[in-house]
Amino acid sequence: MSTPFAETEVRADLRGVIDNVFRTYDATYWRELERGNLYPEKFVEALTETGLLGALVPEEYGGLGLNMGDASVVLEQINRNGGNSGPIHAQMYIMGTVLRHGSEEQKEKYLPGIASGAIRLQSFAVTEPTTGTDTTQLKTTAVRDGDSYVVNGQKVWISRVQHTDLMLLLARTTPKDKVEKRSDGLSVFLIDLRTLDGVTVNPIRTMVNHETNEVFFDNTRIPASSLVGEEGKGFRYILDGMNAERLMVAAECIGDGRWFIDKVSRYASERIVFDRPIGANQGVQFPIARAHINIEAADLMRWRGCDKFDAGLDCGSEANMAKLLASEASWEAANCALQYHGGFGMAEEYDVERKFRETRLYQIAPISTNMILSYVGQHVLGLPRSY
């Protein structure tokens, strides 16, 4: 495996590309989006033109063929520049389910377009309002009917539905009372939202500018060819993709954390109160230093997880721990930035309050801190199952 914290030439180049994009899409751009609760369409288009959204797609399908560590740098650098990679991160890693478990026909049909950005795969529909993270209890069904499946059910917190062409859907294809394990009988489908009837999308307004929705399927007929992999094995496919998601989110949080530390360090060095910079006071300096240390420690776990992912090794523990450590470290840094900016931390023009709200999301999504602790307790430490 590579040295985990090595800043390779490729990673330096990736950071440079993102930095260059932000010469146009700076803080002013993100503030204007926030005011209108708008999707960053032009920013997404600019990133698409760089080819970076196809970073993880193999070269044979038109992508860059980079590894997870390299791809994670893209999302980290977006957030470190003060942007929000939430609107585009799914395009980078959701396709992994198709790549690892889809048919060759599905790969050839969709991956080149996903790599180029001509096709957007930005959403995956798993969570439901009555089951939350208890995925095996989901109620959405997909019933085989000839050359089709008929889908009925409701999903919630489904992001970017209004800005995607394709969606990954997890639904029950075998009733719970007819399977041996509750995780059996779930299947994954790659559905084309552009061609479907019977799908209703209701936007959900949240405390951050993040397009998310509840989605209803009412006798929605999808082609049988939409099935990814083997029927009834979808829960395993979804879990397989979640390691990539956790590592990518960890990288985003590390980018956020470094943005906060840079921001508050500059401000604390320049802000004079009682004839001295506030950063000279240990009561200010020490919390900032501790937050920085925790971000750097979380970063090492990010690289450890990415290295194991790229080596084809089981990285579930590392991916989960990286996500927990990074989300908590970025939130710690956010609190420092807001606290030591004082009233200016609440002012829109300083961007702290926006980033403060954005980074808080990652302690509850895409998986909550307590669920990660349960995973580590059971699967790493061998403690009894807690739920």
C-alpha positions in Angstrom: 0.0 0.0 0.0 1.1 3.6 -0.6 2.3 5.9 2.1 -1.1 7.1 3.4 -0.4 10.7 3.9 1.8 11.2 0.8 0.9 14.2 -1.3 1.6 12.6 -4.7 1.9 14.6 -7.9 -1.6 13.4 -8.9 -3.1 14.7 -5.7 -1.3 18.0 -6.0 -2.6 18.4 -9.5 -6.2 17.5 -8.4 -6.0 20.2 -5.7 -4.8 22.7 -8.3 -7.7 22.0 -10.6 -10.2 22.5 -7.8 -8.4 25.7 -6.7 -8.6 27.0 -10.2 -12.4 26.4 -10.4 -12.8 28.4 -7.2 -11.3 31.4 -8.8 -14.7 31.8 -10.5 -17.0 30.1 -7.9 -15.8 31.9 -4.8 -17.6 32.7 -1.6 -19.8 35.3 -3.3 -21.2 32.6 -5.5 -22.1 30.3 -2.6 -23.8 33.1 -0.7 -26.0 34.0 -3.6 -27.1 30.3 -3.9 -27.9 30.3 -0.2 -30.1 33.3 -0.5 -32.2 31.7 -3.2 -32.0 28.1 -2.0 -30.5 27.3 -5.4 -28.7 24.3 -6.8 -25.1 25.1 -7.9 -25.8 24.2 -11.5 -22.9 26.3 -13.0 -20.4 24.9 -10.5 -21.5 21.4 -11.3 -21.1 22.1 -15.0 -17.6 23.5 -14.4 -16.5 20.4 -12.4 -18.1 18.2 -15.1 -15.9 19.8 -17.7 -12.8 19.0 -15.7 -13.6 15.3 -15.9 -13.1 14.9 -12.2 -16.6 13.6 -11.5 -15.6 10.5 -13.4 -12.5 10.0 -11.2 -13.4 6.5 -10.0 -14.8 5.2 -13.4 -12.2 3.0 -15.0 -10.5 4.3 -18.1 -12.0 1.5 -20.3 -15.4 3.2 -19.6 -14.2 6.7 -20.2 -13.3 7.7 -16.7 -10.0 8.8 -15.1 -9.4 5.4 -13.4 -8.1 7.1 -10.2 -8.1 5.4 -6.8 -10.3 6.2 -3.8 -7.5 8.2 -2.1 -7.1 10.4 -5.2 -10.8 10.9 -5.6 -11.3 11.8 -2.0 -8.9 14.8 -2.5 -11.3 16.3 -4.9 -14.1 16.5 -2.3 -11.8 17.6 0.4 -10.4 20.5 -1.7 -13.9 21.7 -2.6 -14.8 22.1 1.0 -11.4 23.4 2.0 -12.1 26.2 -0.5 -15.3 27.1 1.2 -17.6 25.3 -1.2 -20.0 22.4 -0.6 -19.3 19.1 -2.4 -22.7 17.6 -1.3 -24.3 18.5 -4.7 -21.8 16.4 -6.6 -20.2 13.8 -4.4 -22.8 11.1 -5.3 -21.9 11.3 -9.0 -18.4 10.1 -8.0 -19.2 7.1 -5.9 -22.8 5.8 -6.5 -21.7 4.3 -9.8 -19.5 1.9 -7.8 -22.6 -0.4 -7.3 -23.0 -0.7 -11.0 -19.3 -1.1 -11.6 -18.9 -3.9 -9.0 -22.2 -5.7 -9.4 -23.9 -4.6 -12.6 -24.0 -6.5 -15.9 -21.5 -5.8 -18.7 -24.4 -4.4 -20.7 -25.3 -1.9 -17.9 -21.7 -0.9 -17.5 -21.3 -0.2 -21.2 -24.6 1.6 -21.4 -24.3 3.9 -18.5 -20.7 4.3 -17.2 -19.3 6.3 -20.1 -22.1 8.8 -19.8 -21.7 9.0 -16.0 -17.9 9.5 -16.5 -18.4 12.4 -19.0 -21.3 13.9 -17.0 -23.7 13.4 -20.0 -25.7 11.2 -17.6 -26.2 12.2 -14.0 -26.4 9.4 -11.4 -26.8 11.6 -8.3 -29.5 9.8 -6.1 -30.0 6.6 -4.3 -33.2 5.8 -2.6 -32.8 3.6 0.5 -34.2 5.5 3.6 -37.9 5.4 4.4 -39.8 7.5 6.8 -41.0 4.7 9.1 -37.8 2.6 9.1 -34.9 5.1 9.1 -31.6 3.3 9.3 -33.3 -0.1 9.9 -32.9 -0.8 6.3 -34.0 -4.4 6.3 -37.5 -3.4 7.4 -38.1 -1.1 4.4 -41.6 -1.4 2.9 -41.1 -0.3 -0.7 -41.8 -3.3 -2.9 -40.8 -4.3 -6.4 -43.0 -7.1 -7.8 -42.0 -8.9 -11.0 -44.7 -8.7 -13.7 -43.5 -10.2 -17.0 -40.6 -8.1 -18.4 -41.1 -5.4 -15.7 -41.2 -4.8 -11.9 -44.0 -2.8 -10.4 -42.7 -0.5 -7.6 -44.8 0.9 -4.7 -43.6 2.7 -1.7 -42.2 5.9 -0.2 -38.6 7.1 0.3 -37.3 10.1 2.2 -34.2 12.2 2.4 -33.5 11.4 -1.2 -31.0 14.0 -2.4 -30.6 15.6 -5.8 -33.6 13.9 -7.4 -34.4 17.0 -9.3 -30.9 17.1 -10.8 -30.4 13.5 -11.7 -31.2 11.2 -14.6 -30.7 7.9 -12.9 -31.4 6.6 -9.4 -30.3 3.6 -7.5 -33.4 2.1 -5.7 -33.4 -0.5 -3.0 -36.7 -2.3 -2.7 -38.0 -5.6 -1.3 -38.6 -8.2 -4.0 -39.3 -11.1 -1.6 -41.7 -10.6 1.4 -40.0 -10.7 4.8 -41.9 -13.8 5.9 -40.5 -15.8 3.0 -36.8 -15.2 3.7 -34.4 -16.8 6.2 -32.5 -13.6 7.0 -34.2 -10.2 7.2 -31.4 -8.8 5.0 -32.4 -11.3 2.2 -35.0 -10.5 -0.4 -33.9 -6.9 -1.1 -32.9 -5.9 -4.6 -31.1 -2.9 -6.2 -32.4 -1.3 -9.4 -30.9 1.3 -11.6 -33.8 3.3 -12.8 -34.1 6.0 -15.4 -36.3 8.8 -13.9 -36.6 10.5 -17.3 -38.7 7.6 -18.6 -40.9 6.8 -15.7 -44.5 7.5 -14.7 -45.9 7.1 -11.3 -43.1 8.9 -9.4 -43.9 11.9 -7.3 -41.2 14.1 -5.8 -41.9 16.5 -2.9 -39.0 18.8 -1.9 -38.0 19.1 1.8 -36.7 22.4 3.0 -33.9 22.1 5.5 -31.5 24.3 7.5 -28.9 24.0 4.8 -29.1 24.7 1.1 -29.2 21.0 0.1 -31.8 19.6 -2.3 -33.5 16.7 -0.7 -36.9 15.1 -1.1 -39.5 12.5 -0.3 -40.3 10.3 -3.3 -43.4 8.3 -3.8 -43.7 5.3 -6.2 -47.3 4.5 -7.2 -47.5 1.4 -9.4 -44.3 2.6 -11.1 -43.4 0.1 -13.8 -39.6 -0.3 -14.4 -37.9 -2.6 -16.9 -36.7 -6.0 -15.5 -33.3 -5.0 -17.0 -33.1 -2.3 -14.3 -32.1 -5.0 -11.8 -28.5 -4.7 -10.7 -26.8 -8.0 -9.9 -28.8 -10.9 -8.5 -32.4 -10.5 -7.2 -32.5 -10.6 -3.4 -28.9 -9.7 -2.8 -29.2 -6.0 -2.9 -28.6 -5.3 0.8 -25.1 -6.6 0.4 -24.5 -4.5 -2.7 -25.7 -1.4 -0.8 -23.4 -2.1 2.1 -20.5 -2.6 -0.2 -21.0 0.9 -1.6 -21.3 2.5 1.8 -17.6 2.2 2.6 -16.9 4.5 -0.4 -19.5 6.9 0.8 -18.1 7.1 4.3 -14.6 7.7 3.1 -15.7 10.4 0.8 -17.7 12.1 3.5 -14.7 11.9 5.8 -12.7 13.7 3.3 -15.3 16.4 2.9 -15.3 16.9 6.7 -11.6 17.2 6.7 -11.8 19.8 4.1 -14.4 21.7 6.1 -12.3 21.4 9.3 -9.2 22.8 7.6 -11.3 25.7 6.2 -12.5 26.5 9.7 -9.0 26.3 11.2 -7.5 28.5 8.5 -10.4 31.0 8.9 -10.3 31.2 12.6 -6.5 31.2 12.8 -6.3 34.2 10.5 -9.0 36.0 12.4 -7.6 35.3 15.8 -4.2 36.6 14.7 -5.7 39.9 13.3 -8.5 40.6 15.8 -7.2 43.0 18.5 -9.1 43.2 21.8 -7.6 44.8 24.9 -4.5 45.8 22.8 -3.5 42.2 21.8 -4.6 39.6 19.2 -7.2 37.3 20.7 -5.2 34.4 19.4 -2.5 35.2 22.0 -4.8 34.2 24.7 -4.4 30.5 25.6 -8.2 30.3 26.1 -8.6 30.9 22.4 -5.4 29.4 21.1 -5.6 26.0 22.8 -9.1 25.0 21.5 -8.1 25.9 18.0 -4.9 23.9 18.3 -6.8 20.9 19.7 -9.3 21.0 16.9 -6.5 21.1 14.4 -4.9 18.0 16.0 -8.1 16.1 15.9 -8.6 16.9 12.2 -5.1 15.7 11.4 -5.7 12.5 13.3 -9.0 11.9 11.5 -7.1 12.5 8.2 -4.8 9.6 9.0 -7.7 7.3 9.4 -9.2 8.5 6.1 -5.9 7.6 4.4 -5.8 4.2 6.1 -9.3 3.5 4.9 -8.7 4.6 1.4 -5.5 2.5 1.2 -7.4 -0.6 2.3 -10.3 0.2 -0.1 -7.9 0.6 -3.0 -6.1 -2.7 -2.1 -9.4 -4.5 -2.2 -9.3 -5.2 1.5 -12.2 -5.0 4.0 -12.2 -1.4 5.2 -15.6 -1.3 6.9 -14.0 -0.5 10.3 -11.7 2.2 8.9 -14.4 3.8 6.8 -16.8 4.1 9.6 -14.2 5.3 12.1 -12.8 7.9 9.6 -16.3 9.2 9.1 -17.0 9.5 12.8 -13.6 11.1 13.6 -13.7 13.5 10.7 -17.3 14.7 11.3 -16.7 15.3 15.0 -13.4 17.1 14.3 -15.0 19.4 11.7 -17.8 20.2 14.1 -15.2 21.0 16.8 -13.4 23.3 14.4 -16.7 24.9 13.4 -17.5 25.7 17.0 -14.1 27.3 17.4 -14.6 29.4 14.3 -18.0 30.6 15.3 -17.1 31.3 18.9 -14.0 33.3 18.2 -15.5 35.3 15.4 -18.0 36.5 18.0 -21.0 38.3 16.4 -19.2 38.3 13.0 -19.4 34.5 13.0 -23.2 34.9 12.6 -22.8 37.3 9.8 -23.4 36.0 6.3 -20.4 37.8 4.8 -17.9 35.8 6.8 -19.3 32.4 5.6 -18.8 30.8 9.0 -22.5 30.4 9.8 -23.1 28.7 6.4 -20.3 26.3 6.7 -21.2 25.8 10.4 -24.6 24.5 9.4 -23.3 22.4 6.5 -20.7 20.5 8.4 -23.2 19.7 11.3 -25.1 17.5 8.8 -22.4 14.9 8.8 -22.9 13.7 12.3 -26.4 12.4 11.3 -25.9 11.7 7.6 -25.3 9.5 5.8 -25.1 7.5 9.0 -25.4 8.7 12.6 -22.6 8.7 15.0 -24.4 6.2 17.3 -24.8 3.7 14.4 -21.1 3.8 13.9 -20.4 3.2 17.5 -22.8 0.3 17.4 -20.9 -1.1 14.4 -17.6 -0.8 16.1 -18.9 -2.3 19.3 -20.3 -5.3 17.6 -18.0 -6.0 14.6 -14.7 -4.7 15.9 -14.8 -5.3 19.7 -17.1 -8.4 19.6 -19.6 -7.0 22.0 -23.2 -8.2 21.9 -25.5 -6.8 19.2 -27.2 -3.7 20.6 -30.2 -3.5 18.3 
